[in-house]
Amino acid sequence: MKKIKYYYNTHTLRYEKLETPLRVRLLQLFGFIAASIVTGIIIFAIAFRYIDSPKEKLLRQQNDDLRQNYSIMQERLKQLELQMDEIANRDNTVYRSIFEAKPIPDSARVREMEKRKEVQLVQGMGSTELVKNMTAQLNNLALRMAYQERSFDEITKMVKNKAQLLASIPAIQPISNKNLTRIASGYGYRIDPIYKDRRAHMGMDFTAPQGTPIYATADGVVSDAGFNTGGFGNRVVLNHGNNYETLYGHMYRIKARVGQRVKRGEVIGYVGNTGKSSGPHCHYEVHHRGTPVNPIYYFYNDLTPAQFDRLLKLAAASNQSMD
């Protein structure tokens, strides 16, 4: 039941019923609504500022996790970049120097990175600065690795070529000479055993009993095998490639045949006394780019430093050659 209010009218000296005008009621209602709205806005603002919703809490947690993971990845990227720098440095200063190859400047690696189109595929992964920054670093590292892989492929080819080159360079003595007692004459001008005058001796003479095995001093192909009228008697000539040839003269018997591919240390014939020879021995020559060179510098697989020094003194003696 609605409560009725009265007031005392001093003019009429009577109690009269209190009636509120409609305009006042509307103003009161509007004021209440306005006060409620303002209060609600204030409460909402305070709650929004200091109190997170469940979704905001989840997003904030995810953001914290992302930042932590980003820090971890950033540190890992720095480690990988340091490793990449070390690999590039070893590529330039170690691997390529071994094979006498020109180092790759870092500017070339950068230009190669710019040419690769894979960068565009990864740049659309995200729109935030963190993702863009991480994407750029990953791209840079991936491209450097790809370019380095190509460099290592080149080095692999160099290794194979270098192995072939080393196998094709004369590196042992043509006969067994462990005690270094079979050097009869060295390279240079020597007294000719037949004409008794000083003549150029373009090889080294190794004395040995007839029938002693003669070995190929490097891998190669037999380019000549037979009797030579120029004074070497039964001789074998090996073409080793890479501008190297070796000659073995005065053989008693030839084992190798023309066109045969031989390996270092393989028997190609036997010591004899054929041709212009004053006794059983093996005349050995090394030719590089078509020019005879001193064979004594091509025995490095056989000799210790002390043995090489002794061999130098033996070969330097100005004596009579055997052919």
Backbone bond lengths (Angstrom), bond angles and torsions (degrees), N, CA, C in turn:
res aa  C-N    CA-C-N  psi(-1)  N-CA   C-N-CA  omega(-1)  CA-C   N-CA-C  phi
1 M - - - 1.453 - - 1.527 109.03 -
2 K 1.337 116.14 127.26 1.452 122.02 -176.08 1.527 109.94 -67.61
3 K 1.326 115.66 133.36 1.455 121.79 -178.48 1.528 109.34 -81.30
4 I 1.337 117.17 127.78 1.477 122.18 -177.28 1.518 108.06 -99.80
5 K 1.340 115.14 131.73 1.467 121.23 -179.98 1.527 110.14 -106.57
6 Y 1.359 114.28 142.16 1.478 121.59 179.04 1.521 109.02 -123.07
7 Y 1.334 113.79 157.74 1.472 118.73 175.32 1.535 107.58 -138.52
8 Y 1.346 118.62 157.15 1.466 123.98 -177.03 1.515 108.47 -93.75
9 N 1.337 114.77 119.28 1.462 121.69 -179.23 1.532 107.23 -90.61
10 T 1.334 115.20 116.13 1.480 120.28 -176.64 1.509 112.71 -74.61
11 H 1.305 117.53 -17.53 1.457 120.63 179.72 1.538 110.36 -80.02
12 T 1.341 112.85 -41.81 1.479 116.07 -177.62 1.523 111.12 -96.65
13 L 1.314 115.94 -7.85 1.464 122.23 -177.32 1.526 110.84 55.24
14 R 1.314 114.37 42.33 1.473 119.43 -179.31 1.544 108.47 -140.00
15 Y 1.341 115.90 157.59 1.476 121.66 172.44 1.518 107.82 -84.63
16 E 1.322 113.59 128.06 1.467 117.79 -179.50 1.552 109.61 -124.01
17 K 1.264 112.00 155.68 1.487 119.50 -178.89 1.543 110.04 -70.91
18 L 1.434 113.97 132.60 1.467 118.52 -179.27 1.522 109.46 -85.42
19 E 1.281 115.56 121.15 1.463 120.56 179.47 1.542 108.83 -122.45
20 T 1.375 114.46 124.46 1.483 120.20 179.89 1.500 109.13 -88.23
21 P 1.340 116.95 129.40 1.484 119.21 179.16 1.531 111.73 -63.77
22 L 1.291 115.12 152.95 1.479 120.94 179.90 1.512 111.64 -60.13
23 R 1.331 116.09 -39.23 1.468 119.87 -178.15 1.533 110.69 -61.55
24 V 1.342 115.00 -39.45 1.460 118.85 179.36 1.515 110.58 -68.03
25 R 1.336 114.33 -41.56 1.472 117.30 178.59 1.525 111.88 -60.62
26 L 1.330 116.21 -42.00 1.476 119.51 179.96 1.528 110.41 -64.35
27 L 1.327 115.37 -39.28 1.467 118.22 178.71 1.530 111.37 -65.06
28 Q 1.339 114.53 -40.05 1.465 118.22 178.16 1.546 111.00 -63.57
29 L 1.332 115.25 -43.44 1.464 119.50 178.95 1.521 111.38 -62.97
30 F 1.292 116.88 -44.09 1.455 121.10 179.73 1.540 110.63 -62.89
31 G 1.335 115.99 -42.65 1.464 119.37 178.15 1.514 111.98 -61.46
32 F 1.359 115.33 -41.38 1.478 118.87 179.29 1.535 110.92 -62.86
33 I 1.356 113.54 -46.44 1.472 116.92 179.99 1.530 111.37 -62.18
34 A 1.334 115.95 -43.43 1.466 119.25 -179.92 1.520 111.35 -62.19
35 A 1.346 115.67 -43.48 1.473 119.70 178.91 1.531 110.67 -62.42
36 S 1.351 116.32 -39.84 1.466 120.20 179.34 1.540 110.79 -63.98
37 I 1.331 114.29 -43.03 1.479 118.11 -179.20 1.525 110.73 -63.84
38 V 1.315 116.64 -46.33 1.467 119.97 -179.71 1.522 110.71 -61.63
39 T 1.354 114.61 -44.27 1.471 118.27 178.21 1.524 111.89 -60.21
40 G 1.361 115.59 -42.16 1.457 119.32 179.13 1.523 112.09 -63.54
41 I 1.340 115.60 -40.40 1.467 118.81 179.92 1.526 110.67 -64.18
42 I 1.310 115.31 -41.73 1.466 118.88 179.07 1.538 110.80 -62.81
43 I 1.322 114.99 -46.05 1.478 119.08 179.42 1.532 110.40 -62.05
44 F 1.334 117.32 -43.02 1.475 121.39 -178.94 1.533 110.51 -64.71
45 A 1.345 115.14 -40.94 1.463 118.29 -179.94 1.515 111.44 -63.91
46 I 1.341 115.77 -42.32 1.464 119.55 178.47 1.527 110.58 -63.84
47 A 1.325 115.74 -44.19 1.462 119.96 -179.70 1.529 111.18 -65.02
48 F 1.328 117.15 -40.74 1.466 121.84 -179.03 1.526 110.96 -67.08
49 R 1.359 113.81 -33.66 1.468 117.46 -176.98 1.512 112.24 -77.62
50 Y 1.314 117.23 -38.85 1.457 119.42 -171.36 1.525 114.30 -113.08
51 I 1.275 118.45 -13.43 1.466 120.88 -176.35 1.525 108.93 -120.16
52 D 1.349 118.11 122.10 1.464 122.79 179.94 1.518 110.49 -86.11
53 S 1.295 114.05 143.80 1.460 119.47 172.67 1.529 108.62 -78.09
54 P 1.331 118.54 163.18 1.464 120.22 177.69 1.532 112.73 -55.03
55 K 1.318 116.31 -38.51 1.462 119.39 179.32 1.520 111.01 -67.64
56 E 1.338 115.61 -41.42 1.458 119.15 178.94 1.533 111.07 -65.61
57 K 1.350 115.61 -39.14 1.458 118.62 176.73 1.524 111.13 -60.20
58 L 1.332 116.83 -41.64 1.456 121.02 179.35 1.532 111.34 -65.36
59 L 1.339 114.37 -44.55 1.469 118.47 179.15 1.533 111.72 -64.33
60 R 1.334 115.64 -39.93 1.454 119.02 179.15 1.533 111.10 -64.20
61 Q 1.332 115.96 -40.48 1.460 120.34 178.38 1.530 110.64 -64.53
62 Q 1.326 115.30 -43.01 1.465 118.96 178.15 1.523 111.16 -63.08
63 N 1.323 116.12 -39.60 1.461 120.15 178.99 1.527 111.23 -63.90
64 D 1.335 116.04 -42.18 1.469 119.75 177.26 1.528 110.81 -62.54
65 D 1.347 115.67 -41.92 1.465 119.33 178.62 1.529 111.15 -63.08
66 L 1.336 115.60 -41.20 1.468 119.48 179.21 1.525 111.24 -62.69
67 R 1.322 115.87 -42.74 1.464 118.59 179.81 1.526 111.43 -65.06
68 Q 1.326 115.86 -39.39 1.462 118.97 178.06 1.528 110.44 -65.26
69 N 1.340 116.27 -45.32 1.462 119.62 178.22 1.525 111.41 -63.16
70 Y 1.328 115.42 -37.51 1.464 119.12 178.52 1.527 111.16 -62.50
71 S 1.341 115.99 -40.96 1.460 119.56 178.16 1.523 111.32 -62.49
72 I 1.343 115.05 -41.28 1.468 119.32 178.61 1.530 110.55 -64.30
73 M 1.325 115.84 -45.43 1.465 119.79 179.42 1.524 111.52 -64.99
74 Q 1.322 116.42 -37.10 1.461 120.42 178.32 1.524 110.31 -61.54
75 E 1.313 116.74 -42.77 1.457 120.48 178.90 1.529 110.77 -66.30
76 R 1.334 115.80 -39.95 1.467 119.82 178.61 1.521 111.10 -65.47
77 L 1.326 115.85 -38.51 1.456 119.97 178.21 1.532 111.14 -63.29
78 K 1.309 116.28 -39.82 1.466 119.52 178.29 1.519 110.34 -61.91
79 Q 1.338 116.57 -41.24 1.457 120.23 178.32 1.529 111.15 -63.94
80 L 1.333 115.81 -43.49 1.458 119.66 179.02 1.523 111.59 -64.58
81 E 1.331 116.79 -38.93 1.459 119.34 178.54 1.521 111.05 -65.65
82 L 1.328 117.36 -37.69 1.459 120.30 175.92 1.519 110.74 -63.86
83 Q 1.344 116.40 -42.60 1.461 120.20 177.38 1.523 110.98 -63.67
84 M 1.356 115.74 -39.11 1.454 119.93 179.02 1.526 111.08 -64.44
85 D 1.332 115.77 -41.08 1.464 119.76 177.23 1.522 110.93 -62.13
86 E 1.335 116.23 -39.92 1.458 119.97 179.56 1.523 111.23 -66.14
87 I 1.344 116.14 -41.13 1.468 119.80 178.30 1.520 110.64 -63.31
88 A 1.342 115.78 -44.76 1.466 119.26 178.94 1.524 111.11 -62.04
89 N 1.341 116.22 -38.85 1.453 119.91 178.97 1.523 111.15 -65.36
90 R 1.338 116.29 -42.98 1.464 119.73 178.00 1.517 110.89 -66.28
91 D 1.318 115.78 -35.32 1.466 119.81 177.66 1.523 110.34 -59.67
92 N 1.335 116.23 -45.58 1.461 120.96 -176.51 1.520 112.94 -76.76
93 T 1.351 116.12 -46.07 1.453 119.77 -169.46 1.520 114.47 -94.14
94 V 1.337 117.62 -16.19 1.469 119.60 -178.02 1.520 111.16 -115.50
95 Y 1.354 115.59 -67.85 1.454 118.84 -173.11 1.520 112.04 -59.59
96 R 1.334 117.21 -50.51 1.460 119.49 -175.75 1.529 112.10 -72.78
97 S 1.327 117.55 -28.94 1.458 118.53 177.19 1.521 111.27 -69.20
98 I 1.343 116.48 -31.84 1.460 119.58 177.61 1.524 110.54 -60.81
99 F 1.325 114.88 -40.76 1.463 119.40 -176.95 1.528 112.59 -97.73
100 E 1.356 115.72 13.93 1.458 121.42 176.64 1.522 111.03 55.63
101 A 1.334 116.00 37.84 1.463 121.14 178.61 1.522 109.05 -99.53
102 K 1.309 116.10 151.86 1.453 121.77 -178.38 1.527 109.80 -71.27
103 P 1.354 117.76 128.84 1.477 119.82 178.42 1.521 111.37 -61.77
104 I 1.345 115.04 153.23 1.463 120.83 178.69 1.522 108.39 -90.58
105 P 1.332 119.09 118.69 1.467 119.53 177.25 1.515 110.75 -67.42
106 D 1.345 115.62 149.91 1.458 119.49 -179.15 1.520 111.82 -63.18
107 S 1.348 116.90 -27.60 1.464 119.74 178.21 1.518 111.01 -63.27
108 A 1.324 116.58 -32.44 1.467 119.50 178.28 1.511 110.60 -67.88
109 R 1.333 116.51 -38.03 1.463 119.64 177.10 1.532 110.23 -64.35
110 V 1.344 115.73 -39.34 1.468 119.66 179.79 1.518 110.36 -65.44
111 R 1.335 117.26 -44.81 1.465 119.82 178.52 1.512 110.99 -61.19
112 E 1.306 116.18 -36.97 1.463 118.92 179.47 1.511 110.64 -66.71
113 M 1.331 116.56 -36.20 1.462 119.68 178.18 1.525 110.73 -62.59
114 E 1.323 115.16 -41.58 1.457 119.12 -176.72 1.517 111.66 -66.96
115 K 1.322 116.49 -25.25 1.458 118.92 -177.63 1.521 112.37 -79.47
116 R 1.328 116.36 -21.98 1.454 118.98 -174.39 1.519 111.08 -75.79
117 K 1.318 117.56 133.96 1.464 122.01 -175.53 1.524 112.71 -87.61
118 E 1.337 117.26 -6.19 1.453 118.55 -178.75 1.523 112.52 -63.28
119 V 1.327 116.04 -20.50 1.461 118.63 -178.26 1.519 111.16 -59.44
120 Q 1.327 116.76 -40.95 1.453 121.22 -175.68 1.523 111.65 -65.66
121 L 1.308 117.71 -26.98 1.458 120.38 -177.71 1.521 111.49 -71.25
122 V 1.333 117.08 -30.90 1.454 120.07 -174.29 1.518 112.60 -94.17
123 Q 1.338 116.43 -20.58 1.453 119.21 -175.79 1.525 112.73 -67.49
124 G 1.316 119.52 -19.76 1.457 121.73 179.72 1.505 113.63 -89.28
125 M 1.330 117.92 15.64 1.456 120.39 -176.00 1.518 112.72 -72.73
126 G 1.303 118.42 -28.21 1.456 118.78 -177.32 1.504 110.29 -163.43
127 S 1.339 115.18 168.84 1.454 119.79 -176.04 1.518 113.22 -112.54
128 T 1.322 118.19 -9.62 1.452 119.70 -178.56 1.513 110.11 -80.82
129 E 1.340 115.12 160.65 1.459 120.23 -179.27 1.520 111.58 -65.44
130 L 1.339 116.36 -35.96 1.451 119.48 179.15 1.513 111.20 -61.55
131 V 1.327 116.35 -47.79 1.467 120.90 -178.80 1.521 110.58 -64.65
132 K 1.345 116.39 -43.17 1.461 119.35 179.79 1.517 111.18 -62.10
133 N 1.318 115.62 -43.48 1.459 119.64 -179.54 1.519 110.98 -63.44
134 M 1.337 116.01 -46.43 1.454 120.13 179.65 1.524 111.11 -64.73
135 T 1.324 116.37 -40.13 1.459 120.81 179.36 1.519 111.20 -61.43
136 A 1.330 116.49 -43.59 1.461 120.35 -179.45 1.527 110.87 -62.95
137 Q 1.325 116.57 -42.08 1.464 119.70 179.99 1.519 111.46 -67.10
138 L 1.337 116.29 -41.66 1.464 119.43 178.09 1.520 110.91 -63.73
139 N 1.333 116.40 -40.45 1.463 119.75 177.67 1.524 110.79 -59.94
140 N 1.329 114.56 -47.66 1.458 119.73 -178.69 1.524 111.06 -58.81
141 L 1.336 115.37 -45.79 1.456 119.75 -178.44 1.525 111.01 -67.14
142 A 1.330 117.28 -42.30 1.466 120.66 -179.47 1.525 111.30 -62.61
143 L 1.321 116.68 -40.41 1.459 119.73 -179.29 1.515 111.81 -70.65
144 R 1.328 116.11 -36.87 1.458 118.28 176.19 1.519 110.74 -63.96
145 M 1.337 116.71 -39.35 1.455 120.39 178.25 1.525 110.78 -64.98
146 A 1.330 116.49 -41.61 1.466 120.23 179.84 1.519 110.66 -63.20
147 Y 1.328 116.49 -42.95 1.460 119.45 179.61 1.523 110.63 -68.11
148 Q 1.330 116.77 -37.51 1.453 120.18 178.95 1.520 110.62 -66.02
149 E 1.323 116.41 -35.02 1.464 120.12 177.52 1.524 110.23 -61.54
150 R 1.328 116.71 -41.29 1.455 120.20 176.90 1.522 110.95 -63.19
151 S 1.324 115.92 -38.81 1.458 119.87 178.72 1.525 110.92 -63.59
152 F 1.345 116.00 -41.41 1.464 119.34 179.65 1.534 111.17 -68.38
153 D 1.328 117.23 -30.73 1.467 119.69 173.85 1.527 110.42 -62.12
154 E 1.341 115.56 -40.94 1.459 119.53 177.38 1.525 110.86 -64.32
155 I 1.345 115.54 -40.49 1.464 119.34 179.70 1.525 110.87 -65.78
156 T 1.348 116.52 -36.58 1.471 119.92 176.60 1.521 110.75 -59.41
157 K 1.325 115.70 -42.24 1.468 119.10 176.59 1.527 110.84 -64.43
158 M 1.342 115.60 -39.12 1.463 118.90 177.67 1.521 111.16 -62.01
159 V 1.356 115.71 -39.42 1.470 119.56 179.08 1.518 110.13 -59.91
160 K 1.331 115.68 -46.47 1.461 118.91 -179.94 1.523 110.86 -62.68
161 N 1.335 115.96 -44.53 1.466 119.51 179.73 1.522 111.01 -65.27
162 K 1.356 115.84 -39.45 1.457 119.42 179.68 1.518 110.88 -66.03
163 A 1.329 116.65 -38.90 1.460 120.00 177.94 1.525 110.39 -62.16
164 Q 1.335 116.42 -42.55 1.462 120.12 176.94 1.516 111.15 -64.21
165 L 1.339 115.96 -40.92 1.466 119.80 179.36 1.519 111.10 -62.86
166 L 1.349 116.69 -46.53 1.461 119.96 -179.85 1.526 111.79 -62.67
167 A 1.336 116.07 -37.20 1.463 119.47 179.40 1.519 111.41 -70.33
168 S 1.329 117.40 -23.15 1.466 120.74 -176.89 1.523 112.91 -93.45
169 I 1.335 118.19 -3.06 1.462 120.99 177.84 1.529 108.95 -93.48
170 P 1.325 118.64 126.66 1.472 120.61 177.88 1.519 110.42 -54.79
171 A 1.338 115.89 133.56 1.465 118.47 -173.40 1.519 113.84 -143.51
172 I 1.343 118.87 -0.04 1.457 120.98 179.32 1.527 109.31 -133.57
173 Q 1.321 116.21 169.26 1.456 120.97 176.03 1.534 109.11 -79.87
174 P 1.327 117.80 150.35 1.475 119.51 -174.71 1.524 113.53 -74.43
175 I 1.322 117.82 -17.58 1.464 120.48 175.23 1.523 108.57 -132.73
176 S 1.307 117.00 163.26 1.451 120.70 179.16 1.525 109.36 -67.68
177 N 1.322 115.79 123.21 1.472 120.24 -174.90 1.518 109.76 -147.43
178 K 1.326 115.68 53.71 1.465 120.43 -175.19 1.519 112.54 -62.58
179 N 1.321 116.66 -36.09 1.465 120.39 -177.65 1.523 112.98 -89.98
180 L 1.327 117.07 1.55 1.469 122.80 178.38 1.531 112.08 57.03
181 T 1.347 116.72 36.07 1.470 120.96 -178.75 1.519 112.72 -103.87
182 R 1.340 116.46 2.90 1.467 117.80 -173.72 1.530 113.46 -108.13
183 I 1.321 117.71 9.68 1.458 120.52 176.12 1.518 108.40 -79.70
184 A 1.325 116.24 113.06 1.467 120.85 179.91 1.513 111.76 -97.70
185 S 1.337 116.80 -34.60 1.457 119.97 -178.06 1.517 108.89 -157.67
186 G 1.358 114.91 144.18 1.445 119.83 -177.91 1.515 113.09 -102.00
187 Y 1.324 114.47 -168.82 1.465 123.10 -177.22 1.529 110.02 -85.02
188 G 1.340 116.02 138.47 1.459 120.16 177.85 1.528 110.78 126.76
189 Y 1.322 116.29 -163.18 1.470 120.34 -179.52 1.523 110.09 -79.11
190 R 1.352 114.45 126.55 1.460 122.06 -178.88 1.534 109.18 -136.14
191 I 1.312 114.78 163.00 1.466 120.02 176.95 1.519 108.74 -76.31
192 D 1.342 116.31 125.22 1.452 120.66 -179.76 1.527 109.80 -71.89
193 P 1.361 117.79 132.26 1.480 119.85 -176.59 1.535 113.20 -69.57
194 I 1.309 117.62 -19.12 1.462 120.77 -177.64 1.527 110.84 -98.62
195 Y 1.346 116.18 -50.23 1.461 120.64 -174.55 1.527 112.54 -91.97
196 K 1.305 118.08 -11.83 1.455 124.54 176.19 1.532 113.91 59.57
197 D 1.310 117.44 29.59 1.463 121.17 173.52 1.529 108.64 -122.79
198 R 1.347 116.25 167.70 1.457 120.00 -178.75 1.528 109.91 -80.31
199 R 1.303 115.13 124.27 1.460 120.87 179.42 1.528 109.31 -136.12
200 A 1.347 113.17 157.29 1.470 118.47 178.97 1.523 110.03 -67.12
201 H 1.308 115.10 127.48 1.467 121.82 177.15 1.523 107.25 -111.76
202 M 1.322 117.04 103.95 1.460 122.69 -168.72 1.527 114.51 -87.08
203 G 1.325 116.34 18.28 1.452 119.01 178.56 1.512 111.11 -154.78
204 M 1.326 115.90 -160.82 1.462 122.28 176.97 1.519 108.75 -125.56
205 D 1.361 115.25 145.27 1.459 121.09 179.05 1.524 109.69 -106.25
206 F 1.346 115.42 127.19 1.465 121.98 177.33 1.532 108.05 -112.71
207 T 1.314 116.96 115.96 1.470 119.69 177.30 1.520 109.32 -79.82
208 A 1.315 115.48 144.31 1.467 121.37 178.65 1.525 108.18 -168.48
209 P 1.322 117.91 154.36 1.464 120.07 177.42 1.524 110.69 -60.22
210 Q 1.301 115.79 149.10 1.459 120.03 178.48 1.527 109.63 -59.40
211 G 1.324 115.43 135.75 1.461 120.62 -178.58 1.517 113.94 95.93
212 T 1.357 118.25 -4.27 1.459 121.22 177.07 1.539 109.49 -65.92
213 P 1.337 118.10 133.06 1.473 119.74 -178.29 1.531 112.16 -61.65
214 I 1.322 114.83 143.10 1.463 122.45 173.52 1.526 107.33 -113.13
215 Y 1.342 116.11 132.05 1.458 121.00 -172.91 1.538 111.35 -109.55
216 A 1.332 114.57 146.31 1.464 119.56 170.60 1.523 108.21 -67.71
217 T 1.326 116.32 132.22 1.472 119.59 -175.82 1.523 112.81 -88.61
218 A 1.339 117.46 -5.06 1.468 121.93 176.51 1.519 108.20 -162.84
219 D 1.341 115.43 164.24 1.471 119.12 176.26 1.526 109.33 -65.44
220 G 1.316 115.96 144.44 1.461 118.74 178.94 1.510 112.10 -179.84
221 V 1.315 114.43 -171.65 1.464 122.70 179.51 1.519 108.12 -122.16
222 V 1.316 116.42 137.12 1.466 121.37 179.76 1.523 108.48 -71.86
223 S 1.330 115.76 114.51 1.471 120.13 179.59 1.526 112.12 -96.63
224 D 1.347 117.49 -20.44 1.472 120.97 178.02 1.515 108.26 -152.97
225 A 1.303 116.80 136.49 1.464 122.16 178.11 1.523 108.13 -153.56
226 G 1.342 116.57 109.02 1.462 120.30 -178.67 1.514 110.82 163.68
227 F 1.335 115.47 -172.35 1.460 120.55 -178.15 1.522 109.56 -78.82
228 N 1.353 115.11 135.26 1.459 121.74 -178.99 1.519 108.99 -114.68
229 T 1.331 116.10 126.86 1.461 121.09 -178.29 1.525 112.69 -80.02
230 G 1.307 117.69 -5.72 1.458 120.88 -178.57 1.516 113.82 -81.21
231 G 1.343 118.35 -0.44 1.453 121.07 176.49 1.514 114.66 120.41
232 F 1.352 117.63 -12.61 1.467 119.75 -178.39 1.525 112.75 -84.48
233 G 1.335 117.91 -5.38 1.457 120.09 -178.57 1.521 111.17 61.27
234 N 1.314 117.11 -136.84 1.463 120.70 175.69 1.533 108.83 -73.63
235 R 1.309 115.60 114.95 1.462 119.17 -176.50 1.517 110.92 -131.22
236 V 1.339 114.43 161.15 1.463 122.25 174.60 1.527 107.12 -130.45
237 V 1.331 115.41 135.13 1.458 121.30 175.28 1.523 108.05 -118.58
238 L 1.321 115.80 127.53 1.469 121.16 179.05 1.519 109.48 -109.57
239 N 1.321 115.85 133.21 1.471 122.10 172.51 1.526 107.18 -100.12
240 H 1.332 116.08 115.36 1.467 120.71 -175.83 1.524 113.08 -95.80
241 G 1.338 116.83 -2.38 1.457 118.66 -173.61 1.512 110.22 74.89
242 N 1.325 116.22 175.85 1.469 120.94 -179.84 1.524 111.98 52.96
243 N 1.347 115.60 32.49 1.478 123.75 174.54 1.529 113.49 69.89
244 Y 1.323 117.96 23.99 1.460 121.10 177.44 1.525 110.93 -114.37
245 E 1.353 115.96 138.08 1.464 123.80 172.21 1.521 108.19 -138.09
246 T 1.335 116.19 150.58 1.462 121.18 173.51 1.520 109.03 -130.57
247 L 1.338 115.06 149.78 1.467 121.38 -179.14 1.525 108.66 -126.85
248 Y 1.328 115.73 138.99 1.466 122.92 -179.21 1.529 107.02 -129.37
249 G 1.336 116.88 116.81 1.462 119.05 -172.58 1.516 114.09 -116.50
250 H 1.368 113.70 167.26 1.476 125.23 174.25 1.530 113.06 67.26
251 M 1.304 117.99 31.99 1.463 121.15 -177.57 1.528 111.52 -69.94
252 Y 1.315 112.96 146.31 1.468 119.86 172.39 1.529 109.53 -76.00
253 R 1.318 115.10 -42.82 1.467 120.15 177.96 1.528 108.77 -146.51
254 I 1.338 115.32 139.16 1.465 121.41 179.95 1.526 108.88 -98.38
255 K 1.316 115.77 129.71 1.459 120.23 178.03 1.530 111.48 -98.55
256 A 1.323 117.49 -36.14 1.472 121.61 -177.01 1.525 110.50 -74.29
257 R 1.320 116.56 158.15 1.466 122.07 177.34 1.525 109.19 -128.51
258 V 1.295 116.48 153.37 1.455 121.79 -177.17 1.533 110.35 -59.32
259 G 1.328 115.58 134.01 1.460 121.38 -179.41 1.507 114.02 90.56
260 Q 1.324 117.35 -11.01 1.465 120.54 -179.41 1.523 110.29 -72.79
261 R 1.322 116.44 138.97 1.462 121.21 175.44 1.527 108.31 -95.14
262 V 1.318 115.72 125.53 1.464 120.45 -176.29 1.523 109.71 -118.98
263 K 1.321 115.07 158.42 1.452 122.81 177.49 1.533 109.90 -107.45
264 R 1.315 115.14 157.05 1.459 119.76 176.09 1.528 109.86 -58.07
265 G 1.343 116.38 131.22 1.456 121.40 -179.24 1.513 114.09 91.53
266 E 1.331 117.74 -4.84 1.468 121.05 179.56 1.531 109.77 -80.45
267 V 1.340 116.68 138.33 1.466 121.42 -179.62 1.525 109.22 -71.22
268 I 1.350 115.86 127.67 1.466 120.99 179.66 1.526 112.32 -115.84
269 G 1.329 117.45 -8.99 1.461 120.94 179.29 1.521 110.34 176.62
270 Y 1.352 115.17 -170.29 1.455 119.91 -175.37 1.522 109.88 -136.49
271 V 1.358 114.98 144.63 1.460 120.97 -176.67 1.518 110.53 -58.43
272 G 1.363 114.68 136.54 1.463 119.99 178.71 1.520 110.99 -144.82
273 N 1.326 114.81 -162.02 1.463 121.59 -176.16 1.523 109.89 -138.20
274 T 1.322 116.25 35.59 1.460 120.56 -176.15 1.517 110.20 -87.98
275 G 1.354 115.43 159.54 1.459 120.39 178.69 1.521 111.29 75.45
276 K 1.316 115.96 -154.85 1.471 122.54 -179.45 1.517 108.48 -80.72
277 S 1.325 116.32 88.19 1.459 121.89 -173.79 1.513 109.20 -142.87
278 S 1.336 114.58 143.43 1.467 119.62 179.34 1.518 112.54 -101.69
279 G 1.312 118.04 5.03 1.449 122.19 178.83 1.517 110.56 172.08
280 P 1.340 117.97 164.66 1.464 120.53 -178.91 1.542 110.63 -60.51
281 H 1.286 115.05 123.18 1.468 119.67 177.84 1.530 108.99 -167.62
282 C 1.330 114.84 170.65 1.467 121.25 175.34 1.524 107.90 -116.05
283 H 1.329 115.15 118.08 1.467 119.93 173.55 1.526 107.19 -88.26
284 Y 1.342 115.84 124.70 1.469 121.05 -172.88 1.518 109.39 -124.35
285 E 1.337 116.12 129.60 1.455 121.92 178.06 1.523 110.08 -128.07
286 V 1.341 115.48 148.98 1.466 122.92 172.49 1.519 107.37 -120.79
287 H 1.318 116.94 127.54 1.460 122.62 177.35 1.524 109.00 -115.16
288 H 1.319 115.53 132.94 1.466 121.27 175.37 1.517 108.45 -126.08
289 R 1.334 115.12 122.63 1.468 122.07 -175.39 1.529 111.44 56.14
290 G 1.328 115.17 36.00 1.459 120.70 175.75 1.514 115.08 83.22
291 T 1.330 117.67 0.76 1.460 121.52 -177.43 1.524 110.08 -115.53
292 P 1.355 117.70 132.40 1.471 119.41 176.96 1.525 111.09 -63.86
293 V 1.330 116.25 136.95 1.465 122.44 176.79 1.520 108.30 -126.64
294 N 1.320 115.54 164.72 1.460 119.57 -177.29 1.533 110.14 -69.22
295 P 1.337 118.16 117.90 1.480 120.22 -177.59 1.521 113.62 -66.05
296 I 1.328 117.32 -17.18 1.462 118.94 -173.87 1.534 111.90 -63.93
297 Y 1.330 116.61 -21.50 1.464 119.77 179.28 1.525 112.75 -87.29
298 Y 1.311 117.18 9.42 1.468 121.60 -178.58 1.533 111.06 -124.20
299 F 1.338 115.34 36.72 1.459 120.58 176.81 1.531 111.37 -119.56
300 Y 1.351 117.51 22.32 1.463 120.11 -169.12 1.522 114.11 -67.22
301 N 1.327 118.27 -18.89 1.473 119.21 176.89 1.521 111.99 -79.49
302 D 1.326 116.73 -15.26 1.463 121.78 -173.87 1.523 113.87 -99.65
303 L 1.324 117.94 -27.06 1.450 120.79 -163.72 1.519 113.06 -117.31
304 T 1.325 114.75 146.25 1.455 121.15 167.73 1.530 107.91 -83.09
305 P 1.334 118.40 165.90 1.465 119.19 177.29 1.524 113.23 -55.26
306 A 1.335 117.33 -39.97 1.466 120.54 179.60 1.529 110.91 -66.27
307 Q 1.326 116.78 -41.42 1.468 120.12 178.79 1.525 110.87 -66.04
308 F 1.327 116.42 -39.08 1.457 119.37 179.71 1.529 110.68 -64.32
309 D 1.322 116.85 -40.77 1.463 120.25 178.05 1.524 110.69 -62.43
310 R 1.322 116.92 -40.74 1.469 120.36 178.32 1.522 110.80 -66.78
311 L 1.331 115.80 -40.45 1.466 119.73 -179.75 1.528 111.10 -65.03
312 L 1.327 117.00 -37.35 1.459 120.54 177.09 1.527 111.12 -58.67
313 K 1.333 116.03 -43.24 1.456 119.67 -179.51 1.524 111.32 -67.08
314 L 1.334 116.82 -41.00 1.469 120.05 178.11 1.514 111.74 -63.09
315 A 1.330 116.56 -44.42 1.461 120.23 -176.56 1.517 112.33 -72.56
316 A 1.338 116.96 -23.69 1.467 120.27 -177.94 1.517 113.15 -79.82
317 A 1.327 116.12 -11.36 1.477 118.66 -178.88 1.543 110.55 -61.80
318 S 1.319 114.97 132.31 1.481 120.19 -178.20 1.536 107.93 -85.71
319 N 1.315 115.62 88.19 1.474 120.55 -176.77 1.522 109.41 -123.64
320 Q 1.299 114.95 -164.52 1.471 121.78 -179.02 1.520 108.45 -94.75
321 S 1.340 114.55 134.59 1.454 117.75 175.47 1.518 110.47 -78.26
322 M 1.311 116.35 171.55 1.454 120.86 -178.90 1.525 112.41 -102.50
323 D 1.351 117.41 2.99 1.476 119.43 177.98 1.524 110.37 -149.26
